[in-house]
C-alpha cells in the first residue's frame, strides 16, 4: 500500500528539508519517526519521496510525502510535535509527489509604509515564462513559468506565487527586489533590466521565515486529518483572537 501525506512543519527549527549529515532536517525527522515506529524499515524499499525541498527557515502547511507501508501511517505522527499531518490519500504504486499540477507559496510582509501600488505593479512583471538567471541561485536551470501572482493588501501584505515548480531561491530573490521597490531604493525599470538580463543587480535575498508552502495540487483530493492537539490549539487561538478584537 502506498500513501501520500500532506504535512506541515515550522521551518525555523530545522536546517532545511533534505537530509544532511549532522543536521536537524525535516526529512531526517520524518524518517526517524517512520523507522522508530517500525512502519518503515528501509527507506529505499519504501520508496520515500517528497514534493518540495524547502530551504532552511521556510515553513509548510502543505508539503507532501509518500511511501509504501502496511500499517497505520497516521498514528505514527500523532505524538510528533515537529511534523504535523493535515491530510492523507491512498495513491497508485507509481505515485511520485514531485509531479504535481501546481505549488503555491505565500510570502508575508509587514507594511512599514511601503509603496504598495508599485510593489503590485513590479511583482506582476514576473508572471509568465522567463529566464530567471539573475533571480535564482542555481545557474544550470533558469527558465521557468510562474502561472499567477496574487497580492492581498492589509497591515500584513500577502504575496501568493503559483507555478508547477519553482527554482532555488527564486521567490526569495523576487521578493527582495519587490521590497526594494516598495522602499523606494530601486525602480521597476531596474527589475525589468535584471529579468531581461540586460543588467545584473544584486537585490539581495528576502528572509526565509516569511515564506510558507501553503498548497500543492494533484488530480485527487486529500482526506482531511486533524491531530487532536491541533483542535485544542485552534480553540485557544480563536479565543485569543476574539480577546484581541
N, C-alpha and C positions, 0 to 999 in steps of 0.2 A: 504494500500500500504506500502510495506517495501522497504527502500532504504539503500544502502551502500555508504558511502562517504570515499574517500581517502583523508586524511588530513595531514597537516604539522603544525609544531609549533617550536618555539625556546625554547628548554628545559631549557635554562639558566635563564629564567624569571619566571619559575614555580618551585613549591616544589614537583615535581613529577607528575605522571599522575593520579593515583587513588585519589578519593575524601578523604579528611581528614578534620576534623573539625578545623576551624580557619586557614586553609592553602590555599594558592593560587595554585590550581592544574589545569591540563589540562582538566580532566573530569569535574571538578567543573565549569570551564569557559564555556565548551560546553553546559552543562545542563542549565546554566544561560542564554545563548543565545537562546536555544530552548524554554525555559519557557517564557522568555521576549517577544519573537516573537508570542507566542500563538500557535506555531506549535505543541508543545507537552505540555500537561497539567500535566500528571502524567508519570514520567519516568518508573515506573514499568509496567504500562499498555502499554507503547510504546515499551517495551522490548529493552531498550537501552543496547547495548553491544559493546565491543571493542576487537580489535585483540591483541594488545600488551600493557603491563603495563610498560612503560619506567620509569627508575629511575630519580631522581632529577638531572637536568643538562643535561640529554640525549635528543637530539632533534629528529625530524622525518620529513620526506617529504612523507611518505607513510604508516602512521598508518591508520587503517580502523575502522570506527564506523558504526553501523547500528541501525535503529529504525523504528518504524511504524509511519506514518504520512499521512495527507490528503492534505497538502499544498505544496508550493514550498520550498523544503529544501535548495536549493542552494542560494536562495535570502536572507535567514536569516543570512548567513555568509558573505555576500558581504561587509559589513561595519566593519567586525571584523578585528582588527589589530593583534590579537594574534593567531587566528585559521584560517588556510588557507585551502581552498578546491582545490584539483588538479584533481579530477575525481569523477564520480558517476556511480552507476549501480542500476537498479531495480532488487530486488532479491526475492527469494522464501520466503514465510512467516516463514519458519523454519530456515532460514539462521542465522548462528552464526559466526561472523568474526574470532573467535578464531581458528576455524577448517580450516586452510589454507593448501596449498600444500607446501609452504616454506616461510621463512622470511629471509631477507638479511640485515645485519648491516655492516656499514663501520666505521673503526677506522682510524683516521688521525694522522700521526706522522711527525713532522718536523725533517728532517735529521740533527742531530747535530754531524755527523761524526760517526754514529753507524756502527757496522759490519753487513751490510745488508745481506750478504751471510749466516751468522749464524742465523740471525733472520728468514729468509725464511725457513731454514732447521728446526729450532726449532718449528715454527708455524705449519708446516706440520705434526708434531707429534700428534697434536690434532684432525686431521681428522679421521672420522670413529666413531664407538661406544666405549665409555669409561665410567668408573666410575669416575666422576669429583668431588668426595668427597672433595678433597683438593683445588678445584678451584671454589667452589660455596659457597654462604652464607647459604643457606637452606640445612641442612643435611638430611632432610626427603626424598628428591628426588634428586638423584645424578647421575643416569645413563642416558646418552643422546647420540645422534649421531649428529655429525657435518658433513654434506654432502660434503662441499667444503670450502676451504680457499684459496683465491687468493690474491697475493701481486702485487701492481703496484708501481714500483720504480720511484724515482724522488726526487726533493727537498722536496716535500710533499709525504711521503710514505703512500699508502692506503692499508689497510688490510680488505678484504671483507669476511665476515663469512656468510655461508648459511646453514640453517637447518630448519626442520619443527617446532622446538621450541627451546628456549634457557632457561637455568636455571638462577636463581637470581645471578647477578654479574658475571656470567660465562665469558663473553667476556672481561670484565674489569680486571678480575683476570688473565686470559690467557695473555692479552696484558701487564700486569705488569711484568709477567715472561719473555715475549719476549723482553721487553725493558731492563730488567736486563741483558739478554744475549747480546743484542746489545751494551750495555755499558761495557761489559766485567766483570761484577760483579758476574756472575754465569755461569756455563757451561750447555750445552744442556743435559748432563747426569743428572744434578740436576732436570731438568724439568721431565725427564723420571722417576726418582725415586719418585717424588711427584705424577705424574699421575698414577703410578703403586702402590701408597700408601705404598711405602717402607720407605719413609721419608717425614714428613711434613715440608715444607719450606715456610716461610712467604715472598712471593714475593711482597706483598702489593696490592694496588688497583689502577688501572690506572684512570686518570682524566675522569669524565663523559662528559665534554664539547666537547671532541674529538670524541665522539661516536654518530652516526646518523643511525636511521632506514630508509633505502633507498628503500626497496621494500617488498611487500607481494604479493604472487601469489595465484590465485584461478583457478578454472576451467572456469572462464569467464574473460573478459576484462572490464576495466573501461572506460567509455566515458570521454575523456579529458575535463577539465573545467579550464578556466583561469580567475581569478578575474581581472577586468580592471586595478587596480592599479599595478598588477604584470607585465602587459605589459609595463607600464611606467618604473618600476624599472628595468626590464630586458634590456630595451633600454639604460637606464642610465649606467647600469653595463657594457654593451657591449662597450659603448663609453669610459668609464674609462679604460677598458681592452685594447682597441686599443691605447689609450694615453700612457699607461704604456709600451706597446710593442714598 
